[in-house]
Amino acid sequence: MSKELKYYTREEVAKHNSPEDLWIIIDAKVYNVSRFKDMHPGGTAVFLEEDVRGQDATEAFFGLHLYEVLEKPQYQRLVVGTIKDEKSVLHGRVSGALSEIPYAEPTWLTKGYYSPFFKESHKKLQEAVRKFTDDILYPDGQARELDGKPPSQVVFEKMAEVNLHAMRMGPGKHLKGLTLMNGIVSPEEFDYFHELVITQEIVRAAARGYGDGLNAGTVIGLPPILNFGSPELKAKIVPEVFSGKKHICLAVSEAHAGSDVFGLQTTATKTEDGKHWIINGHKKWITNGHFSDYFTVGCKTEDGFTVILVERQEGVETKPIKTSYSPTAGTAFVTFDNVKVPVENTLGEEGAGIFVMLSNFNHERWVMCCSSARSQRLLIEACMQWIQQRKAFGKPLSSLAVIRSKLANMIARVESIQSWLENITYQMCQMSYKEQAQKLAGQIAFLKMYSTRAAQQTAIDAVQIFGGRGITQSGMGRLVEHYYRTVPFDALLGGAEDVLADLGVRQAMRGMPEDARL
């Protein structure tokens, strides 16, 4: 039962200005901080300043704290009333709502703008996934990012209820017969723009390790089964993963072979009867590996490079790897010690694993571009708000040309990334899976390289704008610190920037006409 609040004039509040009887005003609400002042993490002195005690402390408060602080129960209990004839006008995170901050949303979601790519079904899906992210993913993500545990099982199950796991695999036959997001979009009309919407909304959970822990391994580990697995294999594995009860990851990288797929040392040799593979070796930096039930493994075989599905069993051991983001991602070192696997678990043809991986890499990198573009907007939104409310040298930060210049470059980068991304996504919608592999590998490689380089520069600029708060893991700069600390993952996962840049140029050179001369 909520307590009844009284109305006060500002003059009445001003009378409560002594250490024993101390009130303040924040956004038209009256707070009794008489007892709280001694427990305040920042000390008592801040409340005893002449322009704070008994006065409107809104500006002082938002120069130090996030709005969400006021929403916590322990601070709500301090509210004793509101100012007569005034209303609270400020608000924090509103579940499901679009941001009104300029450039915090992509153009197609900005009021008064248009797009040739997004239809009504995309908009409805965006609304539903944003509400799902705000209500379910965000609170769980913030909690798991702190305690390092995998995403809560109830979250996986709720995602399964609306078939989010299935939709994150992109359009295809695997969606046939499924009810997508309570019927908002049909399996037949679901396209890569719908997947883009889902990926970009989930990123708003604003927890990088959690984002990868939220079945990033499935996004890259399951497609080889969908596209190259036998009907029997798909019938067993796919329903388990889509239900959220089982997890799968991609196990390719090794200590001696990151982007160098042909340098793999994990081996798979056939038994004498030819019915099984015996797998030995190690994999490193495997996202979701620590809690996965299945592993899509790249192996060196007699015929070359082969991809094989391995179920967790005797001989499969996983150990967590400590990284600069939360253990909730389940990043692991995986050991295969004489693991026996049926040859039916081979994905694609023996020795043709490179084709299995190349087609998969394109989708993986495209997903990363979707995530990078959207996550950079979170920083832009935070910086836009901060420079308006933060004062230095007696003026808002927004009055400083050097600060506005940093924001200008942030905005220019993210808008160019999103536009390039939407163009590539449109091409994907028009091409077959095989055509995508042939024509878009270079384009996606370039975009992924550009996105992650831009993201790192944006992170650096954001830290400069937030100052000391930008390297503090709590308070006003929490988002900026987290992004700055974890953004290098984007530059490495799916292929290092320099490797992707070279891939793009090499593909371009293959298309050069032989008779071209200056």
C-alpha positions in Angstrom: 0.0 0.0 0.0 1.5 3.3 -1.1 1.8 6.1 1.5 -0.3 9.3 1.1 1.9 12.2 0.0 1.3 15.8 1.0 1.7 19.0 -0.9 4.2 21.7 0.1 5.2 25.1 -1.1 8.8 25.8 -1.7 8.8 28.2 1.2 7.6 25.4 3.5 10.4 23.1 2.3 13.0 25.8 2.8 12.2 25.8 6.6 13.6 22.3 6.8 17.3 23.3 6.4 19.0 22.1 9.6 21.2 19.0 10.0 18.5 17.5 12.3 15.6 18.4 10.0 16.8 18.3 6.4 14.6 18.3 3.3 15.5 18.7 -0.4 13.5 19.0 -3.7 14.3 16.8 -6.7 12.1 17.2 -9.8 9.2 18.6 -7.8 9.3 15.8 -5.2 10.2 16.5 -1.6 12.7 14.2 0.1 13.4 14.0 3.9 17.1 13.2 4.1 17.5 13.9 7.8 18.6 10.4 8.6 19.8 9.4 5.2 22.5 12.1 5.0 24.7 10.1 7.4 24.5 7.0 5.2 25.1 8.8 1.9 28.0 7.1 0.0 29.3 10.6 -0.9 29.3 11.9 2.6 27.1 14.3 4.6 28.7 17.6 3.4 26.9 17.6 0.1 23.5 17.9 1.8 24.7 20.8 4.1 25.6 23.1 1.3 23.6 26.4 1.4 22.1 25.9 -2.1 21.0 22.3 -1.3 19.5 22.1 2.2 15.9 23.0 2.0 16.3 23.9 -1.6 15.8 22.5 -5.1 18.7 20.0 -5.6 17.6 18.7 -9.0 20.6 20.1 -10.9 23.1 19.0 -8.2 21.6 15.5 -8.1 21.7 14.9 -11.8 25.3 16.1 -12.0 26.2 13.1 -9.8 23.5 10.4 -10.2 21.5 8.4 -12.7 17.8 8.7 -12.6 17.5 5.0 -11.7 18.8 5.9 -8.3 15.6 7.7 -7.5 13.6 4.6 -8.5 15.2 2.3 -5.9 12.9 1.4 -2.9 15.3 2.8 -0.3 15.1 6.2 -1.9 11.4 6.1 -2.7 10.8 5.8 1.0 12.4 9.2 1.5 9.7 11.0 -0.4 7.4 12.9 1.9 5.4 14.9 -0.6 5.4 17.0 -3.8 5.6 20.7 -4.5 2.1 22.3 -4.8 1.0 23.1 -8.4 4.1 21.4 -9.8 4.6 18.1 -11.5 7.6 15.9 -12.0 8.8 16.3 -15.6 11.9 14.1 -15.7 11.9 10.4 -16.2 14.3 7.5 -16.6 14.1 4.3 -18.6 10.5 3.8 -19.9 9.8 0.2 -20.8 9.3 -0.3 -24.5 9.5 3.4 -25.4 11.5 4.9 -28.2 14.1 7.4 -27.1 13.5 11.1 -27.9 17.2 11.8 -27.8 18.5 12.8 -31.3 20.3 10.0 -33.0 19.6 7.6 -30.2 17.5 5.6 -32.6 18.2 4.7 -36.3 16.4 6.9 -38.8 13.7 4.4 -39.6 12.5 4.6 -36.0 12.8 8.4 -35.7 9.5 10.3 -36.0 9.1 12.1 -39.3 11.6 10.0 -41.2 11.1 7.2 -43.7 12.8 4.1 -45.0 12.4 1.9 -48.1 13.4 -1.2 -46.2 11.2 -1.5 -43.1 7.5 -2.4 -43.2 4.8 -2.5 -40.6 5.7 -6.0 -39.5 9.3 -4.8 -38.8 7.9 -1.9 -36.7 5.5 -4.2 -34.7 8.3 -6.7 -34.1 10.6 -3.9 -32.9 8.0 -2.7 -30.4 7.5 -6.3 -29.1 11.2 -7.1 -28.8 12.0 -3.8 -27.2 9.4 -4.4 -24.5 10.8 -8.0 -24.0 14.3 -6.6 -23.7 13.4 -3.9 -21.3 11.2 -6.1 -19.0 13.1 -9.4 -19.1 16.6 -9.1 -20.6 17.8 -5.8 -19.2 17.2 -6.6 -15.5 18.6 -10.2 -15.8 21.5 -8.9 -17.9 22.5 -6.3 -15.3 22.3 -8.8 -12.5 24.2 -11.5 -14.3 26.9 -9.1 -15.5 27.7 -8.5 -11.9 27.5 -12.1 -10.5 29.0 -13.8 -13.6 26.4 -16.5 -13.8 24.9 -17.7 -17.1 21.7 -16.0 -18.2 18.8 -17.3 -16.1 17.1 -20.4 -17.4 13.7 -18.7 -17.2 15.0 -16.1 -19.7 15.9 -18.8 -22.2 12.5 -20.3 -21.7 10.7 -17.0 -22.2 12.7 -16.5 -25.4 11.6 -19.9 -26.5 8.0 -19.2 -25.9 8.0 -16.5 -28.6 10.5 -18.4 -30.7 13.3 -15.8 -30.4 16.0 -18.5 -30.5 14.6 -19.6 -33.9 14.3 -16.1 -35.3 17.9 -15.3 -34.4 19.0 -17.9 -37.0 17.5 -15.7 -39.8 14.9 -16.6 -42.4 14.6 -20.1 -43.6 12.8 -23.5 -43.5 13.5 -23.8 -39.7 10.8 -21.3 -39.1 8.0 -23.2 -40.9 5.1 -23.9 -38.6 6.3 -21.7 -35.8 4.4 -18.8 -34.2 6.8 -15.9 -34.2 6.6 -13.3 -31.4 2.9 -14.2 -30.7 2.1 -14.0 -34.4 3.4 -10.5 -35.2 5.3 -11.8 -38.2 4.7 -15.0 -40.2 7.5 -17.4 -41.0 7.0 -16.8 -44.7 7.5 -13.0 -44.5 10.3 -13.1 -42.0 13.4 -11.7 -43.6 16.9 -10.4 -42.6 15.5 -7.0 -41.7 13.4 -8.8 -39.1 16.5 -10.5 -37.8 18.3 -7.2 -37.8 15.6 -5.7 -35.7 15.8 -8.5 -33.1 19.6 -8.3 -32.9 19.6 -4.5 -32.5 17.0 -4.6 -29.8 18.6 -7.3 -27.7 21.8 -5.3 -27.7 19.9 -2.7 -25.6 20.3 -5.0 -22.6 23.6 -3.1 -22.3 25.6 -5.9 -20.9 28.3 -7.2 -23.3 29.2 -10.4 -21.5 25.5 -11.2 -21.0 24.8 -10.5 -24.6 27.2 -13.2 -25.7 26.0 -15.5 -22.9 22.5 -15.1 -24.3 23.1 -17.9 -26.8 25.6 -16.1 -29.1 27.1 -19.6 -29.4 23.8 -20.8 -30.9 23.7 -18.0 -33.4 27.1 -19.2 -34.8 27.1 -22.8 -33.8 23.6 -24.0 -35.0 23.6 -22.6 -38.6 26.0 -25.3 -39.9 23.6 -27.9 -38.6 20.6 -26.2 -40.2 22.4 -25.9 -43.5 24.6 -28.9 -43.7 23.4 -31.4 -41.1 21.5 -34.6 -41.9 17.7 -34.7 -41.5 18.1 -37.0 -38.5 20.6 -34.7 -36.8 18.4 -31.6 -37.3 15.4 -33.5 -36.0 17.2 -34.2 -32.8 19.3 -31.1 -32.1 17.2 -28.2 -33.4 14.1 -28.6 -31.2 16.3 -29.0 -28.1 18.1 -25.7 -28.9 15.1 -23.8 -29.9 13.4 -24.8 -26.7 16.2 -23.2 -24.7 16.8 -26.5 -22.8 20.1 -27.3 -24.6 22.9 -25.0 -25.8 25.3 -25.2 -28.6 28.5 -23.4 -29.5 31.0 -23.0 -32.4 34.4 -24.5 -31.5 36.9 -23.5 -34.2 39.5 -21.1 -32.7 42.7 -22.6 -31.1 45.6 -21.1 -29.2 47.8 -21.5 -32.4 45.0 -20.8 -34.9 42.6 -18.0 -34.4 41.6 -16.5 -37.8 43.9 -19.1 -39.5 41.3 -21.9 -39.9 43.7 -24.0 -41.9 46.2 -23.9 -39.0 43.9 -26.0 -36.8 45.6 -28.8 -34.9 42.5 -30.6 -33.5 42.3 -33.9 -35.3 39.5 -36.3 -36.2 40.5 -39.8 -37.4 38.1 -42.6 -38.4 37.9 -45.9 -36.6 38.8 -49.0 -38.5 35.2 -49.8 -39.3 34.7 -46.2 -40.6 31.6 -45.6 -38.4 33.1 -43.1 -35.9 35.4 -40.2 -35.6 38.0 -40.1 -32.8 38.6 -36.4 -32.0 41.6 -35.0 -30.1 42.7 -31.5 -29.5 42.0 -28.2 -27.8 39.8 -25.2 -28.6 40.2 -21.7 -27.0 38.0 -18.6 -26.5 34.9 -20.6 -27.2 31.8 -18.4 -26.5 29.2 -20.3 -24.4 31.5 -23.3 -24.4 31.5 -23.7 -20.6 27.7 -24.4 -20.4 27.1 -25.8 -23.9 25.7 -29.3 -24.5 26.8 -29.4 -28.2 30.0 -28.3 -30.0 30.2 -27.6 -33.7 33.9 -28.4 -34.1 36.4 -27.6 -36.8 38.8 -30.6 -37.2 41.9 -31.5 -39.3 41.1 -34.8 -41.1 42.8 -36.9 -43.8 40.9 -35.1 -46.5 41.6 -31.6 -45.1 39.3 -29.5 -42.9 36.0 -31.0 -41.7 33.3 -29.8 -39.4 31.8 -32.3 -36.9 29.0 -32.0 -34.3 30.2 -33.2 -30.9 27.9 -33.8 -27.9 29.1 -33.2 -24.4 30.3 -36.6 -23.1 33.2 -38.4 -21.6 36.4 -37.0 -22.9 35.0 -33.5 -23.4 36.2 -31.1 -20.8 35.5 -27.3 -20.5 37.3 -24.8 -18.3 36.3 -21.1 -18.0 38.6 -18.4 -19.4 38.8 -15.1 -17.5 38.4 -12.2 -19.9 37.8 -8.5 -19.6 34.1 -9.0 -19.6 31.7 -11.0 -17.4 32.0 -14.8 -17.1 28.3 -14.9 -18.0 29.4 -15.4 -21.6 30.7 -18.8 -20.7 34.0 -18.3 -22.6 35.9 -21.6 -22.4 38.9 -23.6 -23.1 37.6 -26.9 -24.5 39.6 -30.2 -24.5 38.7 -33.2 -26.6 40.4 -36.4 -25.4 39.7 -39.4 -27.6 36.1 -38.3 -28.1 34.1 -40.9 -30.1 31.5 -39.4 -32.5 29.3 -41.1 -35.2 30.3 -40.2 -38.7 26.7 -39.2 -39.2 27.6 -36.1 -37.2 29.7 -34.8 -40.0 28.4 -31.4 -41.3 28.7 -31.2 -45.0 31.2 -33.3 -46.9 34.5 -34.6 -45.4 37.3 -32.2 -46.3 34.9 -29.5 -47.3 34.6 -27.8 -43.9 35.9 -24.5 -45.3 32.7 -24.0 -47.3 30.6 -24.8 -44.2 32.5 -22.2 -42.2 32.7 -19.5 -44.8 29.0 -19.3 -45.3 28.6 -19.3 -41.5 31.2 -16.6 -41.0 29.3 -14.2 -43.3 26.1 -14.4 -41.1 28.1 -14.2 -37.9 30.0 -11.1 -39.0 26.7 -9.5 -40.2 25.1 -10.1 -36.8 28.1 -8.4 -35.2 27.7 -5.4 -37.4 24.1 -5.2 -36.4 25.0 -5.3 -32.7 27.9 -2.8 -33.1 25.8 -0.2 -34.9 23.1 -0.3 -32.2 25.4 -0.4 -29.2 27.2 2.7 -30.4 23.9 4.6 -30.3 23.7 3.8 -26.6 26.8 5.8 -26.0 25.6 8.6 -28.2 22.4 8.8 -26.2 24.3 8.8 -22.9 26.7 11.5 -24.1 23.9 13.7 -25.4 22.2 13.6 -22.1 25.4 14.1 -20.1 26.6 17.1 -22.0 23.2 18.8 -21.5 23.0 18.2 -17.7 26.7 18.4 -16.7 28.2 21.8 -16.1 31.9 22.7 -16.1 33.4 26.1 -15.7 29.9 27.4 -15.1 28.5 26.2 -18.4 27.0 23.0 -19.8 29.5 20.7 -21.6 27.4 21.2 -24.7 28.6 24.8 -24.9 32.2 23.6 -25.6 33.0 23.2 -29.3 35.5 20.4 -28.6 32.8 18.4 -27.0 30.3 19.0 -29.8 33.0 18.0 -32.3 33.4 14.6 -30.6 29.6 14.1 -30.7 29.6 15.1 -34.4 32.1 12.4 -35.3 30.3 9.8 -33.2 27.0 10.5 -35.0 28.6 10.6 -38.4 30.2 7.2 -37.8 27.1 5.4 -36.6 24.8 6.8 -39.3 27.2 5.7 -42.0 27.5 2.2 -40.4 23.7 1.8 -40.2 23.2 2.9 -43.8 25.8 0.5 -45.1 24.4 -2.2 -43.0 20.9 -1.7 -44.3 22.1 -1.8 -47.9 24.0 -5.1 -47.3 20.9 -6.5 -45.5 18.8 -5.6 -48.6 21.2 -7.5 -50.8 21.0 -10.5 -48.5 17.2 -10.5 -48.8 17.6 -10.6 -52.6 20.3 -13.3 -52.8 20.4 -17.0 -52.1 22.7 -18.3 -49.3 25.2 -19.3 -51.9 25.2 -15.9 -53.7 25.7 -14.2 -50.3 28.8 -16.3 -49.7 30.1 -15.4 -53.2 29.3 -11.7 -53.4 29.0 -10.3 -49.9 31.9 -11.8 -48.0 34.1 -8.8 -48.8 31.4 -6.3 -48.2 30.5 -7.7 -44.8 34.2 -8.0 -43.9 34.8 -4.4 -44.7 31.7 -3.3 -42.7 32.7 -5.4 -39.7 36.2 -3.9 -39.8 34.8 -0.3 -40.1 32.1 -0.9 -37.4 34.5 -2.1 -34.8 37.2 0.5 -35.5 34.5 3.2 -35.3 33.2 1.7 -32.0 36.6 1.8 -30.4 37.0 5.5 -31.3 33.5 6.2 -30.1 34.4 4.5 -26.8 37.5 6.6 -26.4 35.6 9.8 -27.2 32.8 8.9 -24.7 35.4 8.4 -21.9 36.9 11.8 -22.6 33.4 13.4 -22.4 32.5 11.6 -19.1 36.0 12.1 -17.6 36.7 10.1 -14.4 33.1 8.8 -14.5 33.9 7.1 -17.8 36.3 4.7 -16.1 34.1 4.1 -13.1 32.1 0.8 -13.0 29.2 2.4 -11.1 27.2 5.6 -11.3 26.8 8.1 -14.1 29.5 6.6 -16.4 28.7 2.9 -15.8 27.6 2.3 -19.4 30.6 4.2 -20.9 33.1 2.3 -18.7 31.5 -1.0 -19.6 31.6 -0.3 -23.3 35.1 1.0 -23.2 36.3 -2.2 -21.4 34.5 -4.7 -23.6 34.5 -3.1 -27.1 37.8 -4.9 -28.1 35.8 -8.1 -28.2 33.9 -6.9 -31.2 37.2 -6.2 -33.0 38.4 -9.8 -32.5 35.4 -12.1 -32.5 34.5 -13.3 -36.0 37.9 -12.3 -37.4 40.4 -9.7 -36.4 40.1 -6.3 -38.2 43.3 -6.6 -40.3 42.4 -10.1 -41.4 38.9 -8.9 -42.5 40.3 -5.8 -44.3 42.6 -8.0 -46.3 39.8 -10.5 -47.0 37.8 -7.6 -48.5 40.6 -6.4 -50.7 41.4 -9.9 -51.9 37.8 -10.5 -52.9 37.8 -7.1 -54.7 41.0 -8.0 -56.6 39.5 -11.3 -57.8 36.8 -9.2 -59.5 39.2 -6.9 -61.3 38.9 -7.1 -65.1 42.1 -8.3 -66.7 42.2 -5.6 -69.3 41.8 -2.7 -66.8 44.6 -0.1 -67.2 45.1 3.5 -66.0 
